[in-house]
Amino acid sequence: MSTEATLARRPIPAGVWGVAGVIGIVALWWLLAATVLSCLGPNCTQPIPTPGQVAVETASRGFGFFAPQFGVTLAEAGIGYLWGNGLALLFAALVLVVPRLEGLVMQLATITYCLPIVAIGMVLIVMLPVPKAGEPSPTSVILAALSVFFTTVVGSLLGLKAADRSALDVVAVYGGSRLMQLRKVRLIAALPAILNALQVAVPAAFLGAVLGEFFGKVQAGVGRAMMIAQVDFNPPLVWALAILSGVVALAGYWIVGIGARAAAPWSKGA
């Protein structure tokens, strides 16, 4: 077989398609922002900045502006992530030890998922105290925890129930309890599903923390910085904060994915 034929049959790496897609989106964004979306409304305002304007605004603000904002929001998201996922895993394990609690746990998880975050945030902002400068907002922490609870409960229960029946019977024959089955069989079988749920929970926790900051009573944070930029009508800064938020959430998702692949390589075919 010739070299040309071998090259022709070689598939294009997924990373190349990803880079090409990002370049295409940025090019389309730049074109629309510089033409049809450059002048809107009676005052001919530009609500959608060009990528160049966003880059200039980001560079002018610098690390000194963005680091404190993202530091507070990441702290809120991290605390909420730990609490929400920790309680979700605890309830999922409790269901397998006491099966009668499954209906109650699923109802609780469904309620936390269906309740509007805006309504919960308004109640929390009245009940909870104002955090000190630089401290995480309790409202953002709770909303971040609620944002991940349902997904992790469902993913964990599905994984824990997917254990091999014969392996469970072996543990039962040798006198093992439900707790022993959970430790020796179910946790190992459920590990890929649990890790996938924890990976999906990363951007959800960050989004919950940002939304919590929109309700006020915060001294710093990405949500507060976005509100100030909106009041000042600074679209480049709003877009810069939004894009950097996506990058941070994607980085967290990627980091947890690497940890999941290292902890359960069989789940990714490695």
CYANA upper distance limits for C-alpha pairs under 8 A (distance plus 0.5 A):
  1 MET  CA      5 ALA  CA      7.13
  1 MET  CA      6 THR  CA      7.51
  2 SER  CA      6 THR  CA      6.92
  3 THR  CA      7 LEU  CA      6.74
  4 GLU  CA      8 ALA  CA      6.61
  5 ALA  CA      9 ARG  CA      6.79
  6 THR  CA     10 ARG  CA      6.78
 12 ILE  CA     16 VAL  CA      7.37
 12 ILE  CA     17 TRP  CA      8.07
 13 PRO  CA     17 TRP  CA      7.45
 14 ALA  CA     18 GLY  CA      6.76
 15 GLY  CA     19 VAL  CA      6.70
 16 VAL  CA     20 ALA  CA      6.61
 17 TRP  CA     21 GLY  CA      6.53
 18 GLY  CA     22 VAL  CA      6.80
 19 VAL  CA     23 ILE  CA      6.70
 20 ALA  CA     24 GLY  CA      6.61
 21 GLY  CA     25 ILE  CA      6.70
 22 VAL  CA     26 VAL  CA      6.68
 23 ILE  CA     27 ALA  CA      6.56
 24 GLY  CA     28 LEU  CA      6.64
 25 ILE  CA     29 TRP  CA      6.53
 26 VAL  CA     30 TRP  CA      6.53
 26 VAL  CA     51 PRO  CA      7.66
 27 ALA  CA     31 LEU  CA      6.65
 28 LEU  CA     32 LEU  CA      6.68
 29 TRP  CA     33 ALA  CA      6.49
 29 TRP  CA     50 THR  CA      7.58
 29 TRP  CA     51 PRO  CA      7.95
 30 TRP  CA     34 ALA  CA      6.53
 30 TRP  CA     50 THR  CA      5.67
 30 TRP  CA     51 PRO  CA      6.50
 31 LEU  CA     35 THR  CA      6.67
 32 LEU  CA     36 VAL  CA      6.10
 32 LEU  CA     37 LEU  CA      6.20
 32 LEU  CA     38 SER  CA      8.09
 33 ALA  CA     37 LEU  CA      5.36
 33 ALA  CA     38 SER  CA      5.77
 33 ALA  CA     48 ILE  CA      6.33
 33 ALA  CA     49 PRO  CA      6.48
 33 ALA  CA     50 THR  CA      5.87
 34 ALA  CA     38 SER  CA      5.77
 34 ALA  CA     50 THR  CA      7.01
 37 LEU  CA     46 GLN  CA      7.33
 37 LEU  CA     47 PRO  CA      8.28
 37 LEU  CA     48 ILE  CA      7.24
 38 SER  CA     44 CYS  CA      8.44
 38 SER  CA     45 THR  CA      7.82
 38 SER  CA     46 GLN  CA      5.54
 38 SER  CA     47 PRO  CA      8.20
 38 SER  CA     48 ILE  CA      7.67
 38 SER  CA     49 PRO  CA      8.29
 39 CYS  CA     44 CYS  CA      4.98
 39 CYS  CA     45 THR  CA      5.77
 39 CYS  CA     46 GLN  CA      5.80
 40 LEU  CA     44 CYS  CA      5.34
 40 LEU  CA     45 THR  CA      5.80
 40 LEU  CA     46 GLN  CA      6.77
 40 LEU  CA     47 PRO  CA      8.12
 41 GLY  CA     45 THR  CA      6.88
 47 PRO  CA    235 PRO  CA      6.42
 48 ILE  CA    235 PRO  CA      7.03
 48 ILE  CA    236 PRO  CA      8.24
 49 PRO  CA     53 GLN  CA      6.49
 49 PRO  CA     54 VAL  CA      7.13
 49 PRO  CA    235 PRO  CA      6.85
 49 PRO  CA    236 PRO  CA      6.16
 49 PRO  CA    239 TRP  CA      8.36
 50 THR  CA     54 VAL  CA      6.96
 51 PRO  CA     55 ALA  CA      6.61
 52 GLY  CA     56 VAL  CA      6.66
 53 GLN  CA     57 GLU  CA      6.64
 53 GLN  CA    236 PRO  CA      6.61
 54 VAL  CA     58 THR  CA      6.59
 54 VAL  CA    236 PRO  CA      5.18
 54 VAL  CA    237 LEU  CA      7.25
 54 VAL  CA    239 TRP  CA      7.15
 54 VAL  CA    240 ALA  CA      6.19
 55 ALA  CA     59 ALA  CA      6.64
 55 ALA  CA    240 ALA  CA      8.03
 56 VAL  CA     60 SER  CA      6.54
 57 GLU  CA     61 ARG  CA      6.66
 57 GLU  CA    236 PRO  CA      6.67
 57 GLU  CA    237 LEU  CA      6.70
 57 GLU  CA    240 ALA  CA      7.92
 58 THR  CA     62 GLY  CA      6.62
 58 THR  CA    237 LEU  CA      7.62
 58 THR  CA    240 ALA  CA      6.68
 61 ARG  CA     65 PHE  CA      6.20
 61 ARG  CA     66 PHE  CA      7.93
 62 GLY  CA     66 PHE  CA      7.27
 63 PHE  CA     67 ALA  CA      6.13
 64 GLY  CA     68 PRO  CA      7.70
 65 PHE  CA     69 GLN  CA      7.63
 66 PHE  CA     70 PHE  CA      6.63
 67 ALA  CA     71 GLY  CA      6.25
 68 PRO  CA     72 VAL  CA      6.84
 68 PRO  CA    134 GLY  CA      8.49
 68 PRO  CA    220 ALA  CA      7.68
 68 PRO  CA    221 GLY  CA      7.73
 69 GLN  CA     73 THR  CA      7.01
 69 GLN  CA    220 ALA  CA      6.07
 69 GLN  CA    221 GLY  CA      4.55
 69 GLN  CA    222 VAL  CA      5.64
 69 GLN  CA    225 ALA  CA      7.67
 70 PHE  CA     74 LEU  CA      6.30
 70 PHE  CA    221 GLY  CA      6.52
 70 PHE  CA    222 VAL  CA      6.38
 71 GLY  CA     75 ALA  CA      6.69
 71 GLY  CA    221 GLY  CA      7.97
 72 VAL  CA     76 GLU  CA      6.83
 72 VAL  CA    134 GLY  CA      6.94
 72 VAL  CA    135 GLU  CA      7.36
 72 VAL  CA    136 PRO  CA      6.40
 72 VAL  CA    220 ALA  CA      7.13
 72 VAL  CA    221 GLY  CA      5.89
 73 THR  CA     77 ALA  CA      6.58
 73 THR  CA    136 PRO  CA      7.79
 73 THR  CA    206 PHE  CA      7.82
 73 THR  CA    209 ALA  CA      6.65
 73 THR  CA    210 VAL  CA      7.10
 73 THR  CA    221 GLY  CA      5.74
 73 THR  CA    222 VAL  CA      6.77
 74 LEU  CA     78 GLY  CA      6.34
 74 LEU  CA    206 PHE  CA      7.43
 74 LEU  CA    209 ALA  CA      8.45
 75 ALA  CA     79 ILE  CA      6.68
 75 ALA  CA    136 PRO  CA      6.87
 76 GLU  CA     80 GLY  CA      6.62
 76 GLU  CA    136 PRO  CA      5.75
 76 GLU  CA    137 SER  CA      7.17
 76 GLU  CA    138 PRO  CA      8.37
 76 GLU  CA    140 SER  CA      6.56
 76 GLU  CA    141 VAL  CA      5.42
 76 GLU  CA    144 ALA  CA      7.91
 76 GLU  CA    209 ALA  CA      6.39
 77 ALA  CA     81 TYR  CA      6.31
 77 ALA  CA    140 SER  CA      7.97
 77 ALA  CA    141 VAL  CA      6.75
 77 ALA  CA    144 ALA  CA      6.19
 77 ALA  CA    145 ALA  CA      8.44
 77 ALA  CA    205 ALA  CA      5.66
 77 ALA  CA    206 PHE  CA      5.44
 77 ALA  CA    208 GLY  CA      7.80
 77 ALA  CA    209 ALA  CA      5.79
 78 GLY  CA     82 LEU  CA      6.74
 78 GLY  CA    205 ALA  CA      7.99
 78 GLY  CA    206 PHE  CA      8.46
 79 ILE  CA     83 TRP  CA      6.76
 79 ILE  CA    141 VAL  CA      6.73
 79 ILE  CA    145 ALA  CA      8.39
 80 GLY  CA     84 GLY  CA      6.27
 80 GLY  CA    140 SER  CA      8.31
 80 GLY  CA    141 VAL  CA      5.07
 80 GLY  CA    142 ILE  CA      6.53
 80 GLY  CA    143 LEU  CA      7.84
 80 GLY  CA    144 ALA  CA      5.26
 80 GLY  CA    145 ALA  CA      4.64
 80 GLY  CA    146 LEU  CA      8.37
 80 GLY  CA    205 ALA  CA      7.15
 80 GLY  CA    209 ALA  CA      8.43
 81 TYR  CA     85 ASN  CA      6.40
 81 TYR  CA    144 ALA  CA      6.87
 81 TYR  CA    145 ALA  CA      6.03
 81 TYR  CA    148 VAL  CA      7.35
 81 TYR  CA    201 ALA  CA      7.83
 81 TYR  CA    202 VAL  CA      7.69
 81 TYR  CA    205 ALA  CA      6.22
 82 LEU  CA     86 GLY  CA      6.17
 82 LEU  CA    145 ALA  CA      8.09
 83 TRP  CA     87 LEU  CA      6.57
 83 TRP  CA    145 ALA  CA      6.49
 84 GLY  CA     88 ALA  CA      6.63
 84 GLY  CA    144 ALA  CA      8.01
 84 GLY  CA    145 ALA  CA      4.50
 84 GLY  CA    146 LEU  CA      6.74
 84 GLY  CA    147 SER  CA      8.31
 84 GLY  CA    148 VAL  CA      6.36
 84 GLY  CA    149 PHE  CA      5.53
 85 ASN  CA     89 LEU  CA      6.57
 85 ASN  CA    145 ALA  CA      7.81
 85 ASN  CA    148 VAL  CA      6.97
 85 ASN  CA    149 PHE  CA      6.42
 85 ASN  CA    152 THR  CA      6.74
 85 ASN  CA    198 LEU  CA      7.77
 86 GLY  CA     90 LEU  CA      6.67
 87 LEU  CA     91 PHE  CA      6.60
 87 LEU  CA    149 PHE  CA      7.97
 88 ALA  CA     92 ALA  CA      6.63
 88 ALA  CA    149 PHE  CA      6.00
 88 ALA  CA    150 PHE  CA      7.94
 88 ALA  CA    152 THR  CA      6.35
 88 ALA  CA    153 VAL  CA      5.34
 89 LEU  CA     93 ALA  CA      6.64
 89 LEU  CA    152 THR  CA      7.58
 89 LEU  CA    153 VAL  CA      6.91
 89 LEU  CA    156 SER  CA      7.20
 90 LEU  CA     94 LEU  CA      6.61
 91 PHE  CA     95 VAL  CA      6.73
 91 PHE  CA    105 VAL  CA      7.26
 91 PHE  CA    153 VAL  CA      7.80
 92 ALA  CA     96 LEU  CA      7.32
 92 ALA  CA    105 VAL  CA      8.41
 92 ALA  CA    153 VAL  CA      6.37
 92 ALA  CA    156 SER  CA      6.74
 92 ALA  CA    157 LEU  CA      6.07
 93 ALA  CA     97 VAL  CA      6.99
 93 ALA  CA    157 LEU  CA      8.41
 93 ALA  CA    182 LEU  CA      8.07
 94 LEU  CA     98 VAL  CA      6.38
 94 LEU  CA     99 PRO  CA      8.30
 94 LEU  CA    101 LEU  CA      8.12
 95 VAL  CA     99 PRO  CA      5.37
 95 VAL  CA    100 ARG  CA      7.63
 95 VAL  CA    101 LEU  CA      5.96
 95 VAL  CA    102 GLU  CA      5.66
 95 VAL  CA    105 VAL  CA      8.02
 96 LEU  CA    160 LEU  CA      8.43
 96 LEU  CA    178 ARG  CA      7.81
 96 LEU  CA    182 LEU  CA      7.95
 97 VAL  CA    178 ARG  CA      6.10
 97 VAL  CA    179 LEU  CA      6.58
 97 VAL  CA    182 LEU  CA      8.30
 98 VAL  CA    102 GLU  CA      8.40
101 LEU  CA    105 VAL  CA      6.61
102 GLU  CA    106 MET  CA      6.55
103 GLY  CA    107 GLN  CA      6.59
104 LEU  CA    108 LEU  CA      6.71
105 VAL  CA    109 ALA  CA      6.66
106 MET  CA    110 THR  CA      6.50
107 GLN  CA    111 ILE  CA      6.61
108 LEU  CA    112 THR  CA      6.85
109 ALA  CA    113 TYR  CA      6.82
109 ALA  CA    149 PHE  CA      7.24
109 ALA  CA    150 PHE  CA      5.43
109 ALA  CA    153 VAL  CA      7.59
110 THR  CA    114 CYS  CA      6.54
110 THR  CA    150 PHE  CA      7.12
111 ILE  CA    115 LEU  CA      6.44
112 THR  CA    146 LEU  CA      6.72
112 THR  CA    149 PHE  CA      8.07
112 THR  CA    150 PHE  CA      7.42
113 TYR  CA    146 LEU  CA      7.87
113 TYR  CA    147 SER  CA      7.82
113 TYR  CA    149 PHE  CA      8.44
113 TYR  CA    150 PHE  CA      6.47
115 LEU  CA    119 ALA  CA      7.97
115 LEU  CA    120 ILE  CA      7.79
116 PRO  CA    120 ILE  CA      6.99
117 ILE  CA    121 GLY  CA      6.40
117 ILE  CA    143 LEU  CA      7.67
118 VAL  CA    122 MET  CA      6.72
119 ALA  CA    123 VAL  CA      6.98
120 ILE  CA    124 LEU  CA      6.66
120 ILE  CA    143 LEU  CA      8.48
121 GLY  CA    125 ILE  CA      6.49
121 GLY  CA    139 THR  CA      7.10
121 GLY  CA    143 LEU  CA      7.80
121 GLY  CA    212 GLY  CA      6.96
121 GLY  CA    215 PHE  CA      7.27
122 MET  CA    126 VAL  CA      7.13
122 MET  CA    215 PHE  CA      7.51
123 VAL  CA    127 MET  CA      6.89
124 LEU  CA    128 LEU  CA      6.28
124 LEU  CA    139 THR  CA      6.35
125 ILE  CA    129 PRO  CA      8.26
125 ILE  CA    139 THR  CA      6.79
125 ILE  CA    215 PHE  CA      7.34
125 ILE  CA    216 GLY  CA      8.15
125 ILE  CA    217 LYS  CA      7.95
128 LEU  CA    138 PRO  CA      7.38
128 LEU  CA    139 THR  CA      7.70
129 PRO  CA    138 PRO  CA      8.44
130 VAL  CA    137 SER  CA      8.04
130 VAL  CA    217 LYS  CA      5.94
130 VAL  CA    218 VAL  CA      7.60
131 PRO  CA    135 GLU  CA      6.34
131 PRO  CA    136 PRO  CA      7.22
131 PRO  CA    137 SER  CA      6.18
131 PRO  CA    138 PRO  CA      7.95
131 PRO  CA    217 LYS  CA      7.54
131 PRO  CA    218 VAL  CA      7.02
131 PRO  CA    219 GLN  CA      8.20
132 LYS  CA    218 VAL  CA      8.46
132 LYS  CA    219 GLN  CA      7.72
133 ALA  CA    218 VAL  CA      8.10
133 ALA  CA    219 GLN  CA      5.72
133 ALA  CA    220 ALA  CA      7.64
134 GLY  CA    219 GLN  CA      7.11
134 GLY  CA    220 ALA  CA      6.91
136 PRO  CA    140 SER  CA      8.03
136 PRO  CA    141 VAL  CA      7.80
137 SER  CA    141 VAL  CA      6.81
137 SER  CA    212 GLY  CA      8.30
137 SER  CA    213 GLU  CA      7.88
137 SER  CA    217 LYS  CA      8.20
137 SER  CA    218 VAL  CA      6.85
138 PRO  CA    142 ILE  CA      6.69
139 THR  CA    143 LEU  CA      6.69
139 THR  CA    212 GLY  CA      6.09
139 THR  CA    213 GLU  CA      8.13
140 SER  CA    144 ALA  CA      6.50
140 SER  CA    208 GLY  CA      7.01
140 SER  CA    209 ALA  CA      4.83
140 SER  CA    210 VAL  CA      7.44
140 SER  CA    211 LEU  CA      7.55
140 SER  CA    212 GLY  CA      4.52
140 SER  CA    213 GLU  CA      6.55
141 VAL  CA    145 ALA  CA      6.74
141 VAL  CA    208 GLY  CA      8.40
141 VAL  CA    209 ALA  CA      6.64
141 VAL  CA    212 GLY  CA      8.21
142 ILE  CA    146 LEU  CA      6.66
143 LEU  CA    147 SER  CA      6.56
143 LEU  CA    205 ALA  CA      8.35
143 LEU  CA    208 GLY  CA      5.60
143 LEU  CA    209 ALA  CA      6.78
143 LEU  CA    211 LEU  CA      8.29
143 LEU  CA    212 GLY  CA      6.75
144 ALA  CA    148 VAL  CA      7.26
144 ALA  CA    204 ALA  CA      7.63
144 ALA  CA    205 ALA  CA      4.84
144 ALA  CA    206 PHE  CA      7.14
144 ALA  CA    207 LEU  CA      7.68
144 ALA  CA    208 GLY  CA      4.69
144 ALA  CA    209 ALA  CA      5.57
144 ALA  CA    212 GLY  CA      8.46
145 ALA  CA    149 PHE  CA      6.72
145 ALA  CA    205 ALA  CA      7.09
145 ALA  CA    208 GLY  CA      8.24
146 LEU  CA    150 PHE  CA      7.97
146 LEU  CA    208 GLY  CA      8.38
147 SER  CA    201 ALA  CA      8.14
147 SER  CA    204 ALA  CA      6.24
147 SER  CA    205 ALA  CA      6.35
147 SER  CA    208 GLY  CA      6.43
148 VAL  CA    152 THR  CA      6.76
148 VAL  CA    201 ALA  CA      5.60
148 VAL  CA    202 VAL  CA      8.49
148 VAL  CA    204 ALA  CA      6.65
148 VAL  CA    205 ALA  CA      6.62
149 PHE  CA    153 VAL  CA      6.61
150 PHE  CA    154 VAL  CA      6.71
151 THR  CA    155 GLY  CA      6.54
151 THR  CA    197 ALA  CA      6.82
151 THR  CA    200 VAL  CA      8.49
151 THR  CA    201 ALA  CA      7.72
152 THR  CA    156 SER  CA      6.28
152 THR  CA    194 ILE  CA      7.52
152 THR  CA    197 ALA  CA      5.62
152 THR  CA    198 LEU  CA      7.00
152 THR  CA    201 ALA  CA      7.84
153 VAL  CA    157 LEU  CA      6.60
154 VAL  CA    158 LEU  CA      6.67
155 GLY  CA    159 GLY  CA      6.69
155 GLY  CA    193 ALA  CA      6.40
155 GLY  CA    194 ILE  CA      6.52
155 GLY  CA    196 ASN  CA      8.34
155 GLY  CA    197 ALA  CA      6.15
156 SER  CA    160 LEU  CA      6.47
156 SER  CA    190 ALA  CA      7.31
156 SER  CA    193 ALA  CA      6.82
156 SER  CA    194 ILE  CA      5.51
156 SER  CA    197 ALA  CA      7.83
157 LEU  CA    161 LYS  CA      6.55
158 LEU  CA    162 ALA  CA      6.82
158 LEU  CA    190 ALA  CA      8.23
158 LEU  CA    193 ALA  CA      8.00
159 GLY  CA    163 ALA  CA      7.85
159 GLY  CA    186 ARG  CA      8.33
159 GLY  CA    189 ALA  CA      7.27
159 GLY  CA    190 ALA  CA      4.50
159 GLY  CA    191 LEU  CA      7.67
159 GLY  CA    192 PRO  CA      8.07
159 GLY  CA    193 ALA  CA      5.68
159 GLY  CA    194 ILE  CA      7.18
160 LEU  CA    182 LEU  CA      8.43
160 LEU  CA    186 ARG  CA      5.60
160 LEU  CA    187 LEU  CA      6.88
160 LEU  CA    189 ALA  CA      7.25
160 LEU  CA    190 ALA  CA      5.26
161 LYS  CA    186 ARG  CA      7.71
161 LYS  CA    190 ALA  CA      8.20
162 ALA  CA    186 ARG  CA      8.12
162 ALA  CA    189 ALA  CA      7.30
162 ALA  CA    190 ALA  CA      7.36
163 ALA  CA    167 ALA  CA      8.27
163 ALA  CA    168 LEU  CA      8.04
163 ALA  CA    185 VAL  CA      7.08
163 ALA  CA    186 ARG  CA      5.74
163 ALA  CA    189 ALA  CA      5.80
163 ALA  CA    190 ALA  CA      7.54
164 ASP  CA    168 LEU  CA      7.04
164 ASP  CA    185 VAL  CA      8.33
164 ASP  CA    189 ALA  CA      8.26
165 ARG  CA    169 ASP  CA      6.70
166 SER  CA    170 VAL  CA      6.76
167 ALA  CA    171 VAL  CA      7.02
167 ALA  CA    185 VAL  CA      7.33
168 LEU  CA    172 ALA  CA      6.77
168 LEU  CA    181 GLN  CA      6.59
168 LEU  CA    185 VAL  CA      7.19
169 ASP  CA    173 VAL  CA      6.51
170 VAL  CA    174 TYR  CA      6.91
171 VAL  CA    175 GLY  CA      7.08
171 VAL  CA    176 GLY  CA      5.56
171 VAL  CA    177 SER  CA      8.27
171 VAL  CA    180 MET  CA      8.00
171 VAL  CA    181 GLN  CA      6.83
172 ALA  CA    176 GLY  CA      5.31
172 ALA  CA    177 SER  CA      7.11
172 ALA  CA    181 GLN  CA      8.16
176 GLY  CA    180 MET  CA      5.98
176 GLY  CA    181 GLN  CA      7.19
177 SER  CA    181 GLN  CA      6.83
178 ARG  CA    182 LEU  CA      6.63
179 LEU  CA    183 ARG  CA      6.79
180 MET  CA    184 LYS  CA      6.43
181 GLN  CA    185 VAL  CA      5.89
181 GLN  CA    186 ARG  CA      6.79
182 LEU  CA    186 ARG  CA      5.24
182 LEU  CA    187 LEU  CA      6.38
183 ARG  CA    187 LEU  CA      6.30
183 ARG  CA    188 ILE  CA      8.36
184 LYS  CA    188 ILE  CA      7.57
185 VAL  CA    189 ALA  CA      6.80
186 ARG  CA    190 ALA  CA      6.36
187 LEU  CA    191 LEU  CA      6.37
190 ALA  CA    194 ILE  CA      6.57
191 LEU  CA    195 LEU  CA      6.53
191 LEU  CA    264 ALA  CA      7.38
192 PRO  CA    196 ASN  CA      6.66
192 PRO  CA    260 ALA  CA      7.96
192 PRO  CA    264 ALA  CA      6.67
192 PRO  CA    267 SER  CA      6.08
193 ALA  CA    197 ALA  CA      6.74
194 ILE  CA    198 LEU  CA      6.71
195 LEU  CA    199 GLN  CA      6.60
195 LEU  CA    257 GLY  CA      8.45
195 LEU  CA    260 ALA  CA      6.11
196 ASN  CA    200 VAL  CA      6.80
196 ASN  CA    257 GLY  CA      8.22
196 ASN  CA    260 ALA  CA      7.96
197 ALA  CA    201 ALA  CA      6.67
198 LEU  CA    202 VAL  CA      7.27
198 LEU  CA    256 VAL  CA      8.10
199 GLN  CA    253 TYR  CA      6.06
199 GLN  CA    256 VAL  CA      6.02
199 GLN  CA    257 GLY  CA      6.58
199 GLN  CA    260 ALA  CA      8.48
200 VAL  CA    204 ALA  CA      7.49
200 VAL  CA    253 TYR  CA      7.40
201 ALA  CA    205 ALA  CA      6.46
202 VAL  CA    206 PHE  CA      7.00
202 VAL  CA    249 ALA  CA      7.20
202 VAL  CA    252 GLY  CA      6.68
202 VAL  CA    253 TYR  CA      6.20
202 VAL  CA    256 VAL  CA      8.48
203 PRO  CA    207 LEU  CA      6.62
203 PRO  CA    249 ALA  CA      5.32
203 PRO  CA    250 LEU  CA      7.51
203 PRO  CA    252 GLY  CA      7.82
203 PRO  CA    253 TYR  CA      7.17
204 ALA  CA    208 GLY  CA      6.66
205 ALA  CA    209 ALA  CA      6.75
206 PHE  CA    210 VAL  CA      6.82
206 PHE  CA    249 ALA  CA      7.08
207 LEU  CA    211 LEU  CA      6.68
208 GLY  CA    212 GLY  CA      6.67
209 ALA  CA    213 GLU  CA      7.06
210 VAL  CA    214 PHE  CA      7.37
210 VAL  CA    221 GLY  CA      8.04
210 VAL  CA    222 VAL  CA      6.71
210 VAL  CA    223 GLY  CA      5.45
211 LEU  CA    215 PHE  CA      7.89
211 LEU  CA    223 GLY  CA      7.09
212 GLY  CA    216 GLY  CA      8.34
212 GLY  CA    223 GLY  CA      8.20
213 GLU  CA    217 LYS  CA      8.09
213 GLU  CA    218 VAL  CA      6.85
213 GLU  CA    221 GLY  CA      7.32
213 GLU  CA    222 VAL  CA      8.04
213 GLU  CA    223 GLY  CA      5.42
213 GLU  CA    224 ARG  CA      6.43
214 PHE  CA    223 GLY  CA      5.82
214 PHE  CA    224 ARG  CA      6.71
214 PHE  CA    227 MET  CA      7.66
216 GLY  CA    224 ARG  CA      7.85
218 VAL  CA    224 ARG  CA      7.55
219 GLN  CA    224 ARG  CA      8.12
220 ALA  CA    224 ARG  CA      6.59
220 ALA  CA    225 ALA  CA      7.68
221 GLY  CA    225 ALA  CA      6.71
222 VAL  CA    226 MET  CA      6.65
222 VAL  CA    241 LEU  CA      7.44
222 VAL  CA    245 SER  CA      8.48
223 GLY  CA    227 MET  CA      6.81
224 ARG  CA    228 ILE  CA      6.81
225 ALA  CA    229 ALA  CA      6.66
225 ALA  CA    241 LEU  CA      8.45
226 MET  CA    230 GLN  CA      6.62
226 MET  CA    237 LEU  CA      8.18
226 MET  CA    238 VAL  CA      6.05
226 MET  CA    241 LEU  CA      7.38
227 MET  CA    231 VAL  CA      6.73
228 ILE  CA    232 ASP  CA      6.66
229 ALA  CA    233 PHE  CA      6.39
229 ALA  CA    234 ASN  CA      5.63
229 ALA  CA    235 PRO  CA      7.69
229 ALA  CA    237 LEU  CA      6.78
229 ALA  CA    238 VAL  CA      6.43
230 GLN  CA    234 ASN  CA      6.58
230 GLN  CA    235 PRO  CA      7.61
230 GLN  CA    238 VAL  CA      7.36
234 ASN  CA    238 VAL  CA      7.00
235 PRO  CA    239 TRP  CA      6.60
236 PRO  CA    240 ALA  CA      6.51
237 LEU  CA    241 LEU  CA      6.61
238 VAL  CA    242 ALA  CA      6.68
239 TRP  CA    243 ILE  CA      6.49
240 ALA  CA    244 LEU  CA      6.53
241 LEU  CA    245 SER  CA      6.48
242 ALA  CA    246 GLY  CA      6.86
243 ILE  CA    247 VAL  CA      6.78
244 LEU  CA    248 VAL  CA      6.60
245 SER  CA    249 ALA  CA      6.63
246 GLY  CA    250 LEU  CA      6.48
247 VAL  CA    251 ALA  CA      6.53
248 VAL  CA    252 GLY  CA      6.77
249 ALA  CA    253 TYR  CA      6.69
250 LEU  CA    254 TRP  CA      6.57
251 ALA  CA    255 ILE  CA      6.61
252 GLY  CA    256 VAL  CA      6.71
253 TYR  CA    257 GLY  CA      6.60
254 TRP  CA    258 ILE  CA      6.78
255 ILE  CA    259 GLY  CA      6.90
256 VAL  CA    260 ALA  CA      6.55
257 GLY  CA    261 ARG  CA      6.65
258 ILE  CA    262 ALA  CA      6.77
259 GLY  CA    263 ALA  CA      6.60
260 ALA  CA    264 ALA  CA      6.40
260 ALA  CA    265 PRO  CA      8.07
261 ARG  CA    265 PRO  CA      5.30
261 ARG  CA    267 SER  CA      7.82
261 ARG  CA    268 LYS  CA      7.14
264 ALA  CA    268 LYS  CA      8.25
265 PRO  CA    269 GLY  CA      7.17
265 PRO  CA    270 ALA  CA      5.70
266 TRP  CA    270 ALA  CA      5.96
